[in-house]
Amino acid sequence: MFDSENPIELAGIVKEFKYTNPHTFILLDVKDDKGGVTNWSFETLGPGRMRAAGMSKQTFGVGKVV
């Protein structure tokens, strides 16, 4: 599930942002070089820690490219 030895970079469109306790989730649609779309899900900080870091529900709004 975690591989800190082989980080990857992705760019995609936010499909959904679940701003819930105890962790938030970003669901991202990522296009590959052939035009196909893969769905990724990222577990992130809890809402309180996100706010403390200057992020809100709008930071990862649906349709945004990240």
Backbone hydrogen bonds in HBPLUS format (Angstrom, degrees):
<---DONOR---> <-ACCEPTOR-->    atom                        ^
c    i                          cat <-CA-CA->   ^        H-A-AA   ^      H-
h    n   atom  resd res      DA  || num        DHA   H-A  angle D-A-AA Bond
n    s   type  num  typ     dist DA aas  dist angle  dist       angle   num
A0006-ASN N   A0003-ASP O   3.28 MM   3  5.78 157.9  2.33 112.3 117.7     1
A0066-VAL N   A0012-GLY O   2.89 MM  54  5.65 157.5  1.94 162.2 168.5     2
A0013-ILE N   A0029-ASP O   2.96 MM  16  5.25 152.4  2.04 146.4 146.9     3
A0029-ASP N   A0013-ILE O   2.89 MM  16  5.25 169.2  1.91 150.4 152.3     4
A0014-VAL N   A0064-LYS O   2.84 MM  50  5.48 162.5  1.87 157.9 163.1     5
A0063-GLY N   A0014-VAL O   2.85 MM  49  5.19 171.4  1.86 144.0 146.0     6
A0015-LYS N   A0027-LEU O   2.72 MM  12  5.40 163.3  1.75 150.6 155.1     7
A0016-GLU N   A0027-LEU O   3.32 MM  11  5.07 157.5  2.38 131.8 132.6     8
A0027-LEU N   A0016-GLU O   2.81 MM  11  5.07 175.1  1.82 163.0 161.3     9
A0018-LYS N   A0025-PHE O   2.79 MM   7  4.96 155.5  1.84 151.4 156.8    10
A0025-PHE N   A0018-LYS O   2.92 MM   7  4.96 151.1  2.00 132.7 142.2    11
A0024-THR N   A0045-LEU O   2.96 MM  21  5.91 148.5  2.06 130.8 135.0    12
A0044-THR N   A0024-THR O   2.80 MM  20  5.23 170.7  1.81 154.5 154.6    13
A0026-ILE N   A0042-PHE O   2.88 MM  16  5.09 154.6  1.95 142.2 150.5    14
A0042-PHE N   A0026-ILE O   2.84 MM  16  5.09 157.1  1.89 144.1 152.0    15
A0028-LEU N   A0040-TRP O   2.80 MM  12  5.10 162.4  1.83 147.2 153.3    16
A0040-TRP N   A0028-LEU O   2.80 MM  12  5.10 165.8  1.82 155.5 160.4    17
A0030-VAL N   A0038-THR O   2.84 MM   8  5.22 177.0  1.84 157.7 158.7    18
A0038-THR N   A0030-VAL O   2.81 MM   8  5.22 163.8  1.83 147.8 151.9    19
A0032-ASP N   A0036-GLY O   2.78 MM   4  5.45 155.8  1.84 154.1 161.6    20
A0035-GLY N   A0032-ASP O   3.06 MM   3  5.41 167.8  2.07 116.7 119.5    21
A0050-MET N   A0046-GLY O   2.92 MM   4  6.15 150.8  2.01 154.4 163.9    22
A0051-ARG N   A0047-PRO O   2.89 MM   4  6.12 163.6  1.92 153.5 156.6    23
A0052-ALA N   A0048-GLY O   3.03 MM   4  6.26 158.8  2.08 143.5 149.6    24
A0053-ALA N   A0049-ARG O   3.07 MM   4  6.20 133.8  2.29 134.9 146.1    25
A0053-ALA N   A0050-MET O   3.07 MM   3  5.10 130.4  2.33  95.9 109.5    26
A0055-MET N   A0050-MET O   2.85 MM   5  5.11 163.2  1.87 146.3 141.8    27
A0054-GLY N   A0051-ARG O   2.88 MM   3  5.01 159.7  1.92 109.1 114.2    28
A0059-THR N   A0056-SER O   3.11 MM   3  5.30 147.0  2.23 103.5 113.0    29
A0061-GLY N   A0058-GLN O   3.31 MM   3  4.75 142.1  2.46 114.1 104.6    30
A0064-LYS N   A0061-GLY O   3.03 MM   3  5.72 163.3  2.06 142.1 144.2    31
